[in-house]
């Protein structure tokens, strides 16, 4: 397996600063950026995801059923974004990394395996603080609690950076300090 040291992937809950960090890192490191939230729609359309079906499922069966429906498309979307954006800084939208079916988790784990720099951003090491500091987007559904507690965070992340109380530039430098680069003969 060839390790990809050039791609940087940022995952985490809603509102933790993934997009802000991707923008800062892109400017600082001179690497192009891809935002899952900005491109997912075109990938979903190409894969056949129907937004009306998703909304109907949510209305009739609830948000978990709708998220399960969308998960069928997210693995392929991940794969396509990574393939189409080599040597980019990719910020995957809040919750994009949450999968509940074992085969989806396994496919995504294998997809991320060669990428050396997969970062999880979280406010702190304390679960209650994370839940309190990052409220969900839907009033009746604690979506960020679901994302914060999801086991795929630990499965997919190779490095964790804590953000609570830090200015964006300090978080960026924390990420940079943890970047893994390709070994050279001088540092073997």
C-alpha positions in Angstrom: 0.0 0.0 0.0 1.3 3.4 -0.9 0.8 6.1 1.8 -0.7 9.4 0.7 1.1 12.2 2.7 -0.2 15.0 0.5 -3.9 14.8 1.2 -5.2 16.2 4.4 -8.7 15.2 5.6 -10.6 17.0 8.4 -13.6 15.4 10.0 -15.7 16.3 13.1 -19.0 17.5 14.3 -21.1 20.4 13.1 -19.6 23.8 14.0 -16.2 22.6 15.2 -14.3 24.6 12.6 -13.5 22.1 9.8 -14.2 24.5 7.0 -12.3 27.4 8.7 -9.3 25.2 9.3 -9.4 23.9 5.7 -9.3 27.5 4.4 -6.5 28.5 6.7 -4.5 25.4 5.9 -5.0 25.9 2.2 -3.8 29.5 2.4 -0.8 28.7 4.7 0.3 25.5 3.0 -0.5 26.5 -0.6 -2.7 23.5 -1.2 -6.0 23.4 -2.9 -9.1 22.9 -0.8 -12.3 20.8 -1.4 -15.3 21.2 0.9 -17.7 18.2 1.0 -20.6 20.5 1.7 -19.9 22.5 -1.5 -19.5 19.5 -3.8 -21.6 16.7 -2.4 -24.8 17.7 -4.3 -23.3 17.1 -7.7 -21.8 13.7 -6.6 -25.2 12.7 -5.1 -27.0 13.6 -8.3 -24.6 11.5 -10.3 -25.1 8.6 -7.9 -28.9 8.8 -8.0 -29.6 10.2 -4.5 -33.1 11.8 -4.6 -33.6 14.7 -2.2 -37.3 14.4 -2.3 -37.1 10.7 -1.3 -34.8 11.7 1.6 -37.3 14.3 2.8 -40.2 11.9 2.5 -38.3 9.3 4.5 -37.5 11.9 7.2 -41.2 13.0 7.4 -42.5 9.4 7.6 -39.8 7.5 9.4 -37.7 10.1 11.2 -34.2 11.6 10.8 -32.3 8.4 11.6 -34.0 6.6 8.7 -33.2 9.6 6.4 -29.6 9.5 7.5 -29.4 5.8 6.8 -30.8 6.4 3.3 -28.2 9.0 2.6 -25.4 6.8 4.0 -25.8 4.6 1.0 -24.5 7.4 -1.1 -21.9 8.9 1.2 -19.3 6.1 0.9 -19.2 6.5 -2.9 -19.2 10.3 -2.5 -16.2 10.0 -0.1 -14.4 7.8 -2.6 -15.1 10.1 -5.6 -14.1 13.2 -3.7 -10.8 11.7 -2.6 -10.1 10.3 -6.1 -11.0 13.6 -7.8 -9.1 15.8 -5.4 -5.6 14.4 -4.8 -3.2 16.5 -2.7 -6.1 18.6 -1.4 -7.2 19.7 2.0 -10.7 18.1 2.2 -13.1 19.1 4.9 -15.9 16.5 5.2 -19.1 18.1 6.5 -20.4 17.6 10.0 -21.4 14.0 10.4 -20.3 13.0 6.9 -18.1 10.4 8.6 -20.9 8.7 10.5 -21.9 5.3 9.1 -23.9 2.7 11.0 -23.7 -0.3 8.7 -20.6 -2.4 9.1 -19.9 -2.7 5.4 -20.0 1.2 5.1 -17.6 1.6 8.0 -15.3 -1.0 6.5 -15.3 0.5 3.0 -14.6 4.0 4.4 -11.9 2.7 6.7 -10.2 1.0 3.7 -10.6 4.2 1.7 -8.9 6.3 4.4 -6.3 3.8 5.3 -3.6 5.1 2.9 -4.1 8.7 3.8 -1.7 9.6 6.6 -3.3 12.9 7.6 -6.9 12.3 8.7 -7.7 14.8 11.5 -10.7 14.8 13.9 -11.5 18.2 15.4 -13.2 18.1 18.7 -13.7 20.9 21.3 -12.1 18.9 24.2 -11.5 15.4 25.6 -14.7 15.8 27.7 -17.9 14.4 26.2 -20.3 16.6 28.1 -18.3 19.7 27.2 -18.3 18.7 23.5 -22.1 18.2 23.5 -22.7 21.5 25.4 -20.4 23.6 23.2 -21.6 22.3 19.9 -25.4 22.4 19.7 -27.1 20.6 16.8 -28.8 22.3 13.9 -32.2 20.8 14.3 -34.1 21.8 17.5 -35.8 18.5 18.0 -32.9 16.3 17.2 -29.5 16.4 19.0 -27.7 15.7 15.7 -24.3 16.9 17.1 -24.6 14.6 20.1 -25.1 11.7 17.6 -22.0 12.9 15.6 -19.8 13.6 18.7 -20.5 10.2 20.2 -20.3 8.2 17.0 -17.7 5.4 17.0 -16.5 6.1 13.5 -14.7 9.2 14.8 -12.2 6.9 16.5 -12.2 4.4 13.7 -11.3 6.9 10.9 -9.3 9.6 12.7 -5.5 9.2 12.8 -4.9 12.4 14.8 -7.2 14.5 17.1 -6.9 18.3 17.6 -8.8 20.0 20.4 -10.3 23.4 19.6 -12.1 24.7 22.6 -10.9 28.2 23.6 -8.3 28.4 20.9 -8.2 31.0 18.1 -8.4 29.5 14.6 -4.7 30.2 13.8 -3.6 28.3 16.9 -5.7 25.3 15.9 -4.2 25.5 12.4 -0.7 25.4 13.9 -1.7 22.4 16.1 -2.7 20.6 12.9 0.5 21.6 11.1 2.6 20.3 14.0 0.9 16.9 13.7 1.2 16.6 9.9 2.9 13.4 8.9 5.2 13.8 6.0 6.9 11.3 3.7 10.0 9.9 5.3 13.2 10.9 3.6 16.7 9.3 3.8 17.8 12.0 6.2 15.0 11.3 8.7 14.7 7.5 8.6 
